[in-house]
């Protein structure tokens, strides 16, 4: 049984249908990527899973629980956490305060401290800046913080939305090395990314979205060799 399963999901913004019958699944322990151009429906898929934009019809099941109509905080309690597009760190709060907010639904203080140390080991730069205000850090550092904040919820499924957006190439490589390590440590990941080269390098499977529909699904290595994917998303 899949950890996450979407079936015939239709999500609207007003009268505009953003997702037109999305169906996908993520097995426990996998890293799966959604690739596609701007407006394809990638972020809307994650927002639908997180209950930030509820689907009008369709099923979203997580760990055998229907969550299509759940409240966002209940989705987090079940074990889904998201690092959003654009990072959205709290600029006037310190690194440590931002990380503490990621654990706001938890009351296991010893576990929270353990996870804080895990985040600092994954992102040593955050440890060096734990008392620095988030708004004074670079885009890459804020992306590390956004991922770390999502990890503080101790998710079973980590949703990552465009982690390379607006970041210097050298930091993109570092962040993707860490994403691969997070997955190796046992966290299941669903990754949305325009930079298909990085996304397919760290994932085991991928889905290609176009205008709200999945048009292709395959192993990541097969997608990298697909001529249509190469032309549209890999710059070859």
FIMILUM-7049 format. One record per residue: residue number from 1; residue in one letter; chain; y, z, x of N, C-alpha, C, CB in turn. Coordinates in nm, 2 decimals, padded with zeros to 4 digits. Glycine has a CB too. Layout:
REM FIMILUM-7049
NUM/A/A/Y/Z/X/Y/Z/X/Y/Z/X/Y/Z/X
...
This chain:
REM FIMILUM-7049
1/X/A/-00.12/00.00/00.08/00.00/00.00/00.00/00.12/00.00/00.09/00.00/00.12/-00.09
2/X/A/00.22/-00.09/00.05/00.34/-00.10/00.13/00.43/00.03/00.12/00.42/-00.22/00.09
3/X/A/00.50/00.07/00.22/00.60/00.18/00.21/00.71/00.14/00.12/00.65/00.22/00.35
4/X/A/00.76/00.02/00.13/00.87/-00.03/00.05/00.82/-00.17/-00.01/01.00/-00.05/00.13
5/X/A/00.85/-00.18/-00.14/00.81/-00.31/-00.21/00.92/-00.34/-00.31/00.67/-00.30/-00.27
6/X/A/00.98/-00.46/-00.30/01.07/-00.52/-00.40/01.00/-00.63/-00.47/01.21/-00.56/-00.33
7/X/A/01.02/-00.63/-00.60/00.96/-00.73/-00.68/01.06/-00.79/-00.79/00.83/-00.68/-00.75
8/X/A/01.09/-00.92/-00.78/01.17/-00.98/-00.87/01.31/-00.91/-00.90/01.10/-01.00/-01.00
9/X/A/01.37/-00.88/-00.79/01.50/-00.80/-00.80/01.62/-00.89/-00.82/01.52/-00.71/-00.67
10/X/A/01.69/-00.87/-00.93/01.81/-00.94/-00.96/01.93/-00.84/-00.96/01.80/-01.01/-01.10
11/X/A/02.03/-00.86/-00.87/02.14/-00.77/-00.86/02.27/-00.86/-00.88/02.15/-00.70/-00.72
12/X/A/02.36/-00.80/-00.96/02.48/-00.87/-00.99/02.60/-00.79/-00.94/02.49/-00.89/-01.14
13/X/A/02.71/-00.87/-00.92/02.85/-00.81/-00.90/02.93/-00.87/-01.02/02.91/-00.84/-00.76
14/X/A/02.94/-00.79/-01.13/03.00/-00.85/-01.25/02.91/-00.95/-01.31/03.14/-00.91/-01.22
15/X/A/02.96/-01.07/-01.32/02.88/-01.18/-01.37/02.82/-01.27/-01.26/02.96/-01.27/-01.46
16/X/A/02.84/-01.23/-01.14/02.79/-01.31/-01.03/02.66/-01.25/-00.98/02.89/-01.31/-00.91
17/X/A/02.55/-01.34/-00.99/02.42/-01.30/-00.95/02.40/-01.31/-00.80/02.31/-01.38/-01.02
18/X/A/02.40/-01.20/-00.73/02.39/-01.20/-00.58/02.25/-01.21/-00.53/02.46/-01.07/-00.52
19/X/A/02.15/-01.14/-00.60/02.01/-01.15/-00.57/01.94/-01.21/-00.69/01.95/-01.01/-00.53
20/X/A/01.86/-01.32/-00.66/01.80/-01.40/-00.76/01.65/-01.39/-00.76/01.85/-01.54/-00.75
21/X/A/01.60/-01.27/-00.77/01.45/-01.26/-00.78/01.39/-01.23/-00.64/01.39/-01.38/-00.83
22/X/A/01.46/-01.14/-00.56/01.41/-01.10/-00.43/01.27/-01.03/-00.44/01.51/-01.02/-00.36
23/X/A/01.18/-01.07/-00.36/01.05/-01.00/-00.34/01.02/-00.99/-00.19/00.94/-01.07/-00.42
24/X/A/01.00/-00.87/-00.15/00.96/-00.84/-00.01/00.89/-00.71/00.00/01.08/-00.85/00.08
25/X/A/00.82/-00.69/00.11/00.76/-00.56/00.14/00.77/-00.52/00.29/00.61/-00.56/00.10
26/X/A/00.77/-00.39/00.31/00.77/-00.34/00.45/00.66/-00.23/00.46/00.91/-00.27/00.48
27/X/A/00.57/-00.26/00.55/00.46/-00.16/00.57/00.51/-00.05/00.66/00.34/-00.23/00.64
28/X/A/00.44/00.07/00.65/00.48/00.18/00.73/00.46/00.15/00.88/00.39/00.30/00.69
29/X/A/00.57/00.18/00.96/00.56/00.16/01.10/00.62/00.03/01.14/00.42/00.17/01.15
30/X/A/00.64/-00.06/01.05/00.69/-00.20/01.08/00.84/-00.19/01.11/00.66/-00.29/00.97
31/X/A/00.89/-00.30/01.18/01.03/-00.33/01.19/01.04/-00.47/01.13/01.09/-00.33/01.34
32/X/A/01.10/-00.49/01.02/01.11/-00.61/00.95/01.26/-00.65/00.94/01.05/-00.60/00.80
33/X/A/01.29/-00.78/00.95/01.43/-00.83/00.95/01.46/-00.92/00.84/01.46/-00.89/01.09
34/X/A/01.58/-00.92/00.79/01.63/-01.01/00.70/01.74/-01.09/00.77/01.69/-00.95/00.56
35/X/A/01.72/-01.22/00.78/01.83/-01.30/00.84/01.88/-01.41/00.74/01.77/-01.38/00.97
36/X/A/02.00/-01.45/00.77/02.07/-01.54/00.68/02.22/-01.54/00.71/02.04/-01.50/00.53
37/X/A/02.28/-01.64/00.65/02.43/-01.66/00.67/02.51/-01.56/00.59/02.47/-01.80/00.65
38/X/A/02.64/-01.56/00.61/02.73/-01.48/00.52/02.71/-01.52/00.38/02.87/-01.50/00.56
39/X/A/02.70/-01.42/00.29/02.69/-01.44/00.15/02.54/-01.47/00.10/02.77/-01.55/00.11
40/X/A/02.45/-01.46/00.19/02.31/-01.49/00.15/02.25/-01.38/00.07/02.22/-01.51/00.28
41/X/A/02.30/-01.26/00.07/02.24/-01.15/00.00/02.18/-01.04/00.08/02.14/-01.20/-00.10
42/X/A/02.19/-01.05/00.21/02.13/-00.95/00.30/02.18/-00.81/00.27/02.15/-00.99/00.45
43/X/A/02.31/-00.79/00.28/02.36/-00.65/00.26/02.34/-00.61/00.12/02.51/-00.65/00.29
44/X/A/02.34/-00.70/00.02/02.32/-00.66/-00.12/02.18/-00.61/-00.14/02.35/-00.78/-00.21
45/X/A/02.08/-00.67/-00.06/01.94/-00.62/-00.06/01.94/-00.48/-00.02/01.85/-00.71/00.02
46/X/A/02.00/-00.44/00.09/02.00/-00.30/00.14/02.07/-00.21/00.04/02.07/-00.29/00.28
47/X/A/02.19/-00.26/-00.02/02.26/-00.18/-00.11/02.18/-00.15/-00.24/02.39/-00.24/-00.15
48/X/A/02.10/-00.25/-00.28/02.01/-00.23/-00.39/01.90/-00.13/-00.36/01.94/-00.36/-00.43
49/X/A/01.85/-00.13/-00.24/01.74/-00.03/-00.20/01.80/00.11/-00.20/01.68/-00.07/-00.07
50/X/A/01.93/00.12/-00.15/01.99/00.25/-00.13/02.05/00.30/-00.26/02.10/00.24/-00.03
51/X/A/02.04/00.22/-00.37/02.10/00.26/-00.50/02.25/00.26/-00.50/02.05/00.39/-00.55
52/X/A/02.31/00.19/-00.40/02.46/00.18/-00.40/02.51/00.07/-00.49/02.51/00.16/-00.26
53/X/A/02.42/-00.03/-00.51/02.45/-00.14/-00.61/02.31/-00.16/-00.68/02.50/-00.27/-00.54
54/X/A/02.30/-00.10/-00.80/02.17/-00.10/-00.87/02.14/-00.24/-00.92/02.17/00.00/-00.98
55/X/A/02.01/-00.28/-00.90/01.97/-00.41/-00.96/01.97/-00.40/-01.11/01.83/-00.45/-00.91
56/X/A/02.00/-00.52/-01.17/02.00/-00.53/-01.32/01.86/-00.53/-01.37/02.08/-00.65/-01.37
57/X/A/01.77/-00.61/-01.30/01.63/-00.61/-01.34/01.55/-00.61/-01.21/01.60/-00.74/-01.42
58/X/A/01.42/-00.58/-01.22/01.33/-00.59/-01.11/01.28/-00.45/-01.07/01.39/-00.66/-00.99
59/X/A/01.19/-00.44/-00.98/01.13/-00.32/-00.93/01.15/-00.30/-00.78/00.98/-00.32/-00.96
60/X/A/01.19/-00.17/-00.75/01.20/-00.13/-00.61/01.11/00.00/-00.60/01.35/-00.11/-00.56
61/X/A/01.00/-00.01/-00.52/00.91/00.10/-00.51/00.91/00.15/-00.36/00.77/00.07/-00.55
62/X/A/00.93/00.28/-00.34/00.92/00.34/-00.21/00.82/00.45/-00.21/01.07/00.39/-00.17
63/X/A/00.73/00.44/-00.12/00.62/00.54/-00.12/00.56/00.57/-00.26/00.67/00.68/-00.06
64/X/A/00.54/00.46/-00.33/00.47/00.46/-00.46/00.56/00.53/-00.57/00.34/00.54/-00.45
65/X/A/00.70/00.53/-00.54/00.79/00.59/-00.64/00.89/00.48/-00.68/00.86/00.72/-00.59
66/X/A/00.91/00.46/-00.80/01.01/00.36/-00.85/01.15/00.42/-00.83/00.99/00.33/-01.00
67/X/A/01.24/00.34/-00.75/01.37/00.39/-00.72/01.48/00.30/-00.77/01.38/00.42/-00.57
68/X/A/01.45/00.20/-00.84/01.55/00.10/-00.88/01.67/00.16/-00.96/01.49/-00.01/-00.97
69/X/A/01.64/00.27/-01.03/01.74/00.34/-01.11/01.77/00.48/-01.06/01.70/00.34/-01.26
70/X/A/01.73/00.51/-00.94/01.76/00.64/-00.88/01.90/00.66/-00.84/01.66/00.67/-00.76
71/X/A/01.94/00.78/-00.82/02.08/00.81/-00.77/02.07/00.80/-00.62/02.12/00.95/-00.81
72/X/A/02.18/00.76/-00.55/02.18/00.74/-00.40/02.13/00.87/-00.33/02.32/00.71/-00.36
73/X/A/02.17/00.99/-00.37/02.13/01.11/-00.30/01.98/01.13/-00.31/02.21/01.23/-00.35
74/X/A/01.92/01.09/-00.42/01.78/01.10/-00.44/01.70/01.01/-00.36/01.74/01.09/-00.59
75/X/A/01.76/00.89/-00.34/01.70/00.79/-00.24/01.69/00.85/-00.10/01.77/00.66/-00.25
76/X/A/01.80/00.91/-00.06/01.81/00.98/00.07/01.70/01.09/00.08/01.95/01.03/00.10
77/X/A/01.69/01.17/-00.03/01.60/01.28/-00.03/01.45/01.23/-00.01/01.61/01.36/-00.15
78/X/A/01.43/01.11/-00.07/01.29/01.05/-00.07/01.26/01.00/00.07/01.28/00.94/-00.17
79/X/A/01.36/00.97/00.16/01.33/00.93/00.29/01.39/00.80/00.34/01.19/00.93/00.31
80/X/A/01.49/00.75/00.27/01.56/00.63/00.31/01.70/00.66/00.35/01.56/00.52/00.19
81/X/A/01.74/00.61/00.47/01.87/00.63/00.52/01.93/00.50/00.57/01.87/00.74/00.63
82/X/A/02.06/00.48/00.56/02.12/00.35/00.59/02.24/00.37/00.69/02.17/00.28/00.47
83/X/A/02.24/00.28/00.79/02.35/00.27/00.88/02.43/00.14/00.83/02.31/00.25/01.03
84/X/A/02.55/00.16/00.77/02.61/00.05/00.69/02.68/-00.05/00.78/02.71/00.11/00.59
85/X/A/02.70/-00.17/00.72/02.78/-00.27/00.78/02.92/-00.22/00.81/02.78/-00.40/00.70
86/X/A/02.97/-00.24/00.92/03.11/-00.19/00.96/03.11/-00.05/01.00/03.19/-00.20/00.84
87/X/A/03.00/00.02/01.01/02.98/00.15/01.07/03.03/00.26/00.99/03.05/00.15/01.21
88/X/A/03.16/00.26/00.94/03.21/00.36/00.85/03.19/00.50/00.90/03.15/00.35/00.71
89/X/A/03.22/00.53/01.03/03.23/00.66/01.08/03.35/00.73/01.03/03.23/00.66/01.24
90/X/A/03.35/00.86/01.03/03.47/00.94/00.98/03.56/00.95/01.10/03.43/01.08/00.92
91/X/A/03.67/00.88/01.11/03.74/00.87/01.23/03.81/01.00/01.28/03.85/00.77/01.22
92/X/A/03.84/01.09/01.19/03.91/01.21/01.24/03.82/01.33/01.26/04.01/01.25/01.13
93/X/A/03.69/01.30/01.25/03.59/01.40/01.28/03.52/01.37/01.41/03.48/01.40/01.17
94/X/A/03.47/01.47/01.48/03.41/01.45/01.61/03.27/01.38/01.59/03.39/01.58/01.68
95/X/A/03.21/01.34/01.70/03.08/01.29/01.71/02.98/01.38/01.64/03.04/01.25/01.85
96/X/A/02.99/01.51/01.69/02.89/01.61/01.64/02.91/01.63/01.49/02.91/01.74/01.71
97/X/A/03.03/01.63/01.44/03.06/01.65/01.30/03.01/01.54/01.22/03.21/01.67/01.27
98/X/A/03.02/01.41/01.27/02.97/01.30/01.20/02.81/01.31/01.19/03.01/01.17/01.27
99/X/A/02.75/01.35/01.30/02.61/01.36/01.30/02.56/01.47/01.20/02.55/01.39/01.44
100/X/A/02.63/01.58/01.20/02.60/01.69/01.11/02.60/01.64/00.96/02.70/01.81/01.12
101/X/A/02.70/01.55/00.93/02.71/01.50/00.79/02.58/01.42/00.76/02.83/01.41/00.78
102/X/A/02.52/01.36/00.86/02.40/01.28/00.83/02.28/01.37/00.78/02.35/01.21/00.95
103/X/A/02.29/01.50/00.81/02.19/01.60/00.77/02.23/01.68/00.65/02.15/01.68/00.89
104/X/A/02.33/01.63/00.57/02.39/01.72/00.47/02.29/01.76/00.36/02.51/01.65/00.41
105/X/A/02.19/01.69/00.34/02.09/01.73/00.24/01.98/01.82/00.29/02.03/01.60/00.18
106/X/A/01.98/01.85/00.42/01.88/01.93/00.49/01.92/02.07/00.51/01.84/01.87/00.62
107/X/A/01.83/02.16/00.51/01.86/02.30/00.53/01.77/02.37/00.64/01.84/02.38/00.41
108/X/A/01.69/02.28/00.71/01.61/02.33/00.82/01.69/02.32/00.95/01.48/02.24/00.83
109/X/A/01.76/02.43/00.98/01.85/02.43/01.10/01.78/02.40/01.23/01.91/02.57/01.11
110/X/A/01.66/02.45/01.25/01.59/02.42/01.38/01.55/02.27/01.39/01.46/02.51/01.39
111/X/A/01.51/02.22/01.27/01.48/02.07/01.27/01.60/01.99/01.29/01.41/02.04/01.14
112/X/A/01.72/02.03/01.24/01.84/01.96/01.25/01.88/01.95/01.40/01.95/02.02/01.17
113/X/A/01.87/02.07/01.47/01.91/02.08/01.61/01.81/01.99/01.69/01.90/02.22/01.66
114/X/A/01.69/01.99/01.65/01.59/01.90/01.73/01.62/01.76/01.71/01.45/01.93/01.68
115/X/A/01.66/01.72/01.59/01.70/01.58/01.57/01.83/01.54/01.63/01.71/01.55/01.42
116/X/A/01.92/01.64/01.64/02.04/01.62/01.72/02.01/01.58/01.86/02.14/01.74/01.71
117/X/A/01.92/01.66/01.92/01.88/01.63/02.06/01.82/01.50/02.07/01.79/01.74/02.11
118/X/A/01.74/01.46/01.97/01.68/01.33/01.97/01.78/01.22/01.97/01.58/01.31/01.85
119/X/A/01.88/01.23/01.89/01.99/01.13/01.88/02.06/01.12/02.02/02.09/01.16/01.77
120/X/A/02.09/01.24/02.08/02.16/01.24/02.21/02.07/01.18/02.32/02.19/01.38/02.25
121/X/A/01.94/01.19/02.31/01.85/01.13/02.41/01.84/00.98/02.39/01.71/01.19/02.40
122/X/A/01.85/00.93/02.26/01.85/00.79/02.24/01.98/00.73/02.28/01.82/00.76/02.09
123/X/A/02.09/00.80/02.25/02.22/00.75/02.28/02.30/00.85/02.37/02.31/00.73/02.15
124/X/A/02.27/00.85/02.50/02.33/00.95/02.59/02.48/00.95/02.59/02.29/00.93/02.73
125/X/A/02.54/00.83/02.55/02.69/00.83/02.55/02.74/00.92/02.44/02.73/00.68/02.52
126/X/A/02.67/00.94/02.33/02.71/01.03/02.22/02.71/01.17/02.27/02.63/01.01/02.10
127/X/A/02.62/01.21/02.35/02.61/01.34/02.41/02.73/01.37/02.50/02.48/01.36/02.49
128/X/A/02.77/01.27/02.57/02.89/01.28/02.66/03.02/01.30/02.58/02.90/01.16/02.75
129/X/A/03.02/01.25/02.45/03.14/01.25/02.37/03.13/01.33/02.25/03.18/01.10/02.34
130/X/A/03.04/01.43/02.25/03.01/01.50/02.12/03.13/01.57/02.06/02.90/01.60/02.15
131/X/A/03.23/01.60/02.14/03.35/01.67/02.08/03.47/01.57/02.07/03.40/01.78/02.17
132/X/A/03.44/01.44/02.09/03.55/01.34/02.08/03.56/01.29/01.93/03.52/01.22/02.17
133/X/A/03.68/01.26/01.89/03.69/01.21/01.75/03.64/01.07/01.75/03.84/01.21/01.71
134/X/A/03.57/01.04/01.64/03.50/00.91/01.63/03.59/00.79/01.63/03.41/00.90/01.50
135/X/A/03.71/00.81/01.57/03.81/00.70/01.56/03.86/00.65/01.70/03.92/00.74/01.48
136/X/A/03.84/00.73/01.80/03.90/00.70/01.94/03.79/00.63/02.02/03.94/00.82/02.01
137/X/A/03.67/00.61/01.96/03.56/00.54/02.04/03.56/00.39/02.02/03.43/00.60/02.01
138/X/A/03.49/00.32/02.11/03.48/00.18/02.09/03.39/00.14/01.98/03.42/00.11/02.23
139/X/A/03.39/00.01/01.94/03.31/-00.03/01.83/03.16/-00.01/01.86/03.33/-00.18/01.80
140/X/A/03.12/-00.03/01.98/02.98/-00.01/02.02/02.94/00.13/02.01/02.95/-00.07/02.16
141/X/A/03.03/00.22/02.06/03.00/00.36/02.05/02.99/00.41/01.90/03.10/00.44/02.12
142/X/A/03.08/00.36/01.82/03.08/00.39/01.68/02.95/00.34/01.61/03.20/00.34/01.61
143/X/A/02.90/00.23/01.66/02.77/00.18/01.60/02.66/00.27/01.64/02.74/00.04/01.65
144/X/A/02.66/00.32/01.76/02.56/00.42/01.80/02.57/00.54/01.72/02.58/00.46/01.95
145/X/A/02.69/00.58/01.69/02.71/00.70/01.60/02.66/00.68/01.46/02.86/00.74/01.60
146/X/A/02.68/00.56/01.41/02.64/00.53/01.27/02.49/00.53/01.26/02.69/00.40/01.23
147/X/A/02.42/00.48/01.36/02.27/00.48/01.36/02.22/00.62/01.38/02.22/00.39/01.48
148/X/A/02.29/00.70/01.47/02.25/00.84/01.49/02.27/00.92/01.37/02.33/00.90/01.61
149/X/A/02.38/00.90/01.30/02.40/00.97/01.17/02.29/00.94/01.07/02.54/00.93/01.11
150/X/A/02.25/00.82/01.06/02.14/00.78/00.97/02.01/00.85/01.01/02.12/00.63/00.96
151/X/A/01.99/00.86/01.14/01.87/00.93/01.19/01.86/01.08/01.16/01.85/00.90/01.33
152/X/A/01.98/01.14/01.14/01.99/01.28/01.12/01.93/01.32/00.98/02.13/01.33/01.13
153/X/A/01.92/01.22/00.90/01.85/01.25/00.77/01.70/01.25/00.78/01.89/01.14/00.66
154/X/A/01.65/01.22/00.90/01.51/01.21/00.93/01.44/01.12/00.84/01.44/01.35/00.93
155/X/A/01.48/00.99/00.83/01.43/00.90/00.73/01.29/00.85/00.77/01.52/00.78/00.72
156/X/A/01.21/00.82/00.66/01.09/00.75/00.67/01.12/00.60/00.69/00.99/00.77/00.55
157/X/A/01.23/00.55/00.63/01.27/00.41/00.64/01.42/00.41/00.67/01.24/00.34/00.50
158/X/A/01.45/00.34/00.78/01.58/00.33/00.83/01.63/00.19/00.80/01.59/00.36/00.99
159/X/A/01.74/00.18/00.73/01.81/00.05/00.69/01.92/00.03/00.79/01.85/00.05/00.55
160/X/A/01.92/-00.08/00.86/02.03/-00.11/00.95/02.10/-00.24/00.91/01.97/-00.13/01.10
161/X/A/02.23/-00.23/00.89/02.31/-00.35/00.83/02.40/-00.40/00.94/02.38/-00.31/00.71
162/X/A/02.37/-00.51/01.00/02.45/-00.58/01.10/02.49/-00.49/01.22/02.58/-00.63/01.03
163/X/A/02.39/-00.44/01.29/02.43/-00.35/01.40/02.50/-00.42/01.52/02.31/-00.28/01.45
164/X/A/02.50/-00.55/01.52/02.57/-00.62/01.64/02.71/-00.66/01.60/02.48/-00.73/01.68
165/X/A/02.75/-00.64/01.48/02.88/-00.70/01.44/03.00/-00.64/01.51/02.90/-00.68/01.29
166/X/A/03.08/-00.72/01.58/03.20/-00.68/01.64/03.18/-00.60/01.77/03.28/-00.60/01.55
167/X/A/03.07/-00.61/01.83/03.04/-00.53/01.95/03.02/-00.62/02.07/02.91/-00.45/01.93
168/X/A/03.07/-00.57/02.19/03.05/-00.64/02.31/02.91/-00.67/02.34/03.12/-00.56/02.43
169/X/A/02.88/-00.79/02.40/02.74/-00.83/02.42/02.66/-00.73/02.50/02.73/-00.96/02.49
170/X/A/02.71/-00.67/02.60/02.64/-00.57/02.68/02.59/-00.45/02.60/02.72/-00.53/02.80
171/X/A/02.68/-00.41/02.50/02.64/-00.30/02.42/02.54/-00.34/02.31/02.76/-00.23/02.36
172/X/A/02.55/-00.46/02.27/02.45/-00.51/02.17/02.31/-00.50/02.23/02.48/-00.66/02.13
173/X/A/02.29/-00.54/02.35/02.16/-00.53/02.42/02.12/-00.39/02.42/02.17/-00.59/02.56
174/X/A/02.20/-00.30/02.46/02.17/-00.16/02.46/02.13/-00.10/02.33/02.28/-00.07/02.52
175/X/A/02.20/-00.14/02.23/02.17/-00.09/02.09/02.04/-00.14/02.05/02.28/-00.13/01.99
176/X/A/02.01/-00.27/02.08/01.88/-00.33/02.03/01.76/-00.27/02.11/01.88/-00.48/02.05
177/X/A/01.78/-00.23/02.23/01.68/-00.16/02.31/01.65/-00.03/02.24/01.72/-00.14/02.46
178/X/A/01.75/00.04/02.19/01.73/00.16/02.12/01.67/00.15/01.99/01.86/00.24/02.11
179/X/A/01.70/00.04/01.92/01.64/00.01/01.79/01.49/-00.01/01.81/01.70/-00.11/01.72
180/X/A/01.45/-00.08/01.91/01.31/-00.10/01.94/01.24/00.04/01.97/01.29/-00.20/02.06
181/X/A/01.31/00.12/02.04/01.26/00.25/02.08/01.24/00.34/01.96/01.34/00.32/02.18
182/X/A/01.34/00.34/01.87/01.33/00.41/01.74/01.21/00.37/01.66/01.46/00.40/01.66
183/X/A/01.18/00.24/01.66/01.06/00.19/01.59/00.93/00.23/01.66/01.07/00.04/01.58
184/X/A/00.93/00.23/01.79/00.82/00.27/01.87/00.79/00.42/01.85/00.84/00.25/02.02
185/X/A/00.89/00.50/01.82/00.87/00.64/01.80/00.82/00.67/01.66/01.00/00.72/01.82
186/X/A/00.81/00.57/01.57/00.74/00.58/01.44/00.83/00.57/01.32/00.68/00.71/01.44
187/X/A/00.96/00.53/01.34/01.04/00.51/01.22/01.03/00.37/01.17/01.19/00.55/01.25
188/X/A/01.00/00.35/01.05/01.00/00.22/00.99/01.14/00.17/00.97/00.92/00.22/00.85
189/X/A/01.16/00.04/01.00/01.30/-00.02/01.00/01.30/-00.14/00.92/01.35/-00.04/01.14
190/X/A/01.41/-00.16/00.83/01.44/-00.28/00.77/01.58/-00.32/00.82/01.44/-00.27/00.61
191/X/A/01.59/-00.43/00.89/01.71/-00.47/00.97/01.77/-00.59/00.91/01.67/-00.49/01.11
192/X/A/01.90/-00.59/00.88/01.98/-00.70/00.84/02.07/-00.74/00.95/02.06/-00.67/00.71
193/X/A/02.06/-00.88/00.98/02.14/-00.92/01.10/02.17/-01.07/01.10/02.06/-00.88/01.23
194/X/A/02.29/-01.10/01.14/02.32/-01.24/01.15/02.28/-01.30/01.29/02.47/-01.27/01.14
195/X/A/02.27/-01.21/01.39/02.23/-01.25/01.52/02.07/-01.25/01.52/02.28/-01.15/01.63
196/X/A/02.02/-01.37/01.48/01.88/-01.38/01.46/01.80/-01.37/01.59/01.85/-01.51/01.40
197/X/A/01.86/-01.40/01.70/01.79/-01.39/01.83/01.75/-01.24/01.85/01.87/-01.44/01.94
198/X/A/01.84/-01.15/01.84/01.81/-01.01/01.86/01.72/-00.96/01.76/01.94/-00.93/01.86
199/X/A/01.75/-00.99/01.63/01.67/-00.94/01.52/01.52/-00.98/01.53/01.72/-00.99/01.39
200/X/A/01.49/-01.11/01.56/01.36/-01.15/01.57/01.29/-01.10/01.69/01.35/-01.30/01.57
201/X/A/01.36/-01.06/01.79/01.30/-01.01/01.92/01.25/-00.87/01.90/01.41/-01.01/02.03
202/X/A/01.31/-00.79/01.81/01.26/-00.65/01.79/01.17/-00.63/01.67/01.38/-00.56/01.78
203/X/A/01.17/-00.73/01.58/01.09/-00.72/01.46/00.95/-00.78/01.47/01.17/-00.78/01.34
204/X/A/00.86/-00.74/01.38/00.73/-00.80/01.37/00.72/-00.91/01.27/00.63/-00.69/01.34
205/X/A/00.80/-00.90/01.16/00.81/-01.00/01.06/00.95/-01.02/01.01/00.72/-00.96/00.94
206/X/A/00.98/-01.13/00.95/01.11/-01.16/00.90/01.11/-01.24/00.77/01.18/-01.24/01.01
207/X/A/01.22/-01.23/00.70/01.25/-01.30/00.58/01.38/-01.37/00.60/01.25/-01.21/00.45
208/X/A/01.39/-01.50/00.55/01.51/-01.58/00.56/01.57/-01.59/00.42/01.48/-01.72/00.62
209/X/A/01.69/-01.54/00.40/01.76/-01.55/00.27/01.86/-01.66/00.27/01.83/-01.41/00.24
210/X/A/01.87/-01.73/00.16/01.97/-01.83/00.13/02.02/-01.81/-00.01/01.92/-01.97/00.16
211/X/A/02.15/-01.79/-00.03/02.21/-01.78/-00.16/02.13/-01.69/-00.26/02.23/-01.92/-00.22
212/X/A/02.09/-01.57/-00.21/02.02/-01.48/-00.30/01.88/-01.50/-00.32/02.09/-01.48/-00.43
213/X/A/01.82/-01.59/-00.25/01.67/-01.61/-00.26/01.61/-01.61/-00.12/01.65/-01.75/-00.33
214/X/A/01.48/-01.56/-00.12/01.40/-01.57/00.01/01.34/-01.71/00.01/01.30/-01.46/00.01
215/X/A/01.37/-01.78/00.12/01.32/-01.92/00.13/01.21/-01.93/00.23/01.43/-02.01/00.16
216/X/A/01.19/-01.83/00.31/01.09/-01.83/00.42/01.05/-01.69/00.46/01.14/-01.92/00.54
217/X/A/00.93/-01.67/00.48/00.88/-01.54/00.53/00.76/-01.57/00.62/00.83/-01.45/00.41
218/X/A/00.77/-01.50/00.74/00.66/-01.53/00.84/00.67/-01.42/00.95/00.68/-01.67/00.90
219/X/A/00.58/-01.43/01.04/00.59/-01.34/01.16/00.71/-01.38/01.24/00.46/-01.36/01.25
220/X/A/00.77/-01.28/01.31/00.90/-01.31/01.38/00.88/-01.42/01.49/00.95/-01.18/01.44
221/X/A/00.76/-01.42/01.56/00.74/-01.52/01.66/00.73/-01.66/01.60/00.62/-01.48/01.74
222/X/A/00.67/-01.67/01.48/00.66/-01.80/01.42/00.80/-01.84/01.37/00.56/-01.79/01.30
223/X/A/00.88/-01.75/01.32/01.02/-01.79/01.27/01.10/-01.84/01.39/01.09/-01.67/01.21
224/X/A/01.08/-01.78/01.51/01.16/-01.82/01.63/01.12/-01.96/01.67/01.14/-01.73/01.74
225/X/A/01.00/-02.01/01.63/00.95/-02.14/01.67/00.98/-02.24/01.56/00.81/-02.14/01.71
226/X/A/01.02/-02.20/01.44/01.04/-02.28/01.33/01.17/-02.37/01.35/01.05/-02.20/01.20
227/X/A/01.16/-02.50/01.35/01.27/-02.59/01.37/01.39/-02.56/01.28/01.23/-02.73/01.37
228/X/A/01.36/-02.54/01.15/01.47/-02.52/01.06/01.55/-02.39/01.09/01.42/-02.51/00.92
229/X/A/01.47/-02.28/01.13/01.53/-02.16/01.17/01.61/-02.17/01.30/01.42/-02.05/01.18
230/X/A/01.56/-02.25/01.39/01.62/-02.27/01.52/01.76/-02.34/01.49/01.54/-02.35/01.61
231/X/A/01.76/-02.44/01.41/01.88/-02.51/01.39/01.98/-02.43/01.31/01.85/-02.64/01.30
232/X/A/01.94/-02.35/01.21/02.03/-02.28/01.13/02.08/-02.15/01.18/01.97/-02.26/00.99
233/X/A/01.99/-02.08/01.26/02.02/-01.94/01.29/02.01/-01.91/01.44/01.93/-01.85/01.22
234/X/A/01.95/-01.99/01.52/01.92/-01.96/01.66/02.01/-02.04/01.76/01.78/-01.98/01.69
235/X/A/02.08/-02.13/01.70/02.17/-02.21/01.79/02.10/-02.31/01.88/02.26/-02.12/01.87
236/X/A/01.98/-02.36/01.84/01.91/-02.45/01.92/01.88/-02.58/01.84/01.78/-02.39/01.97
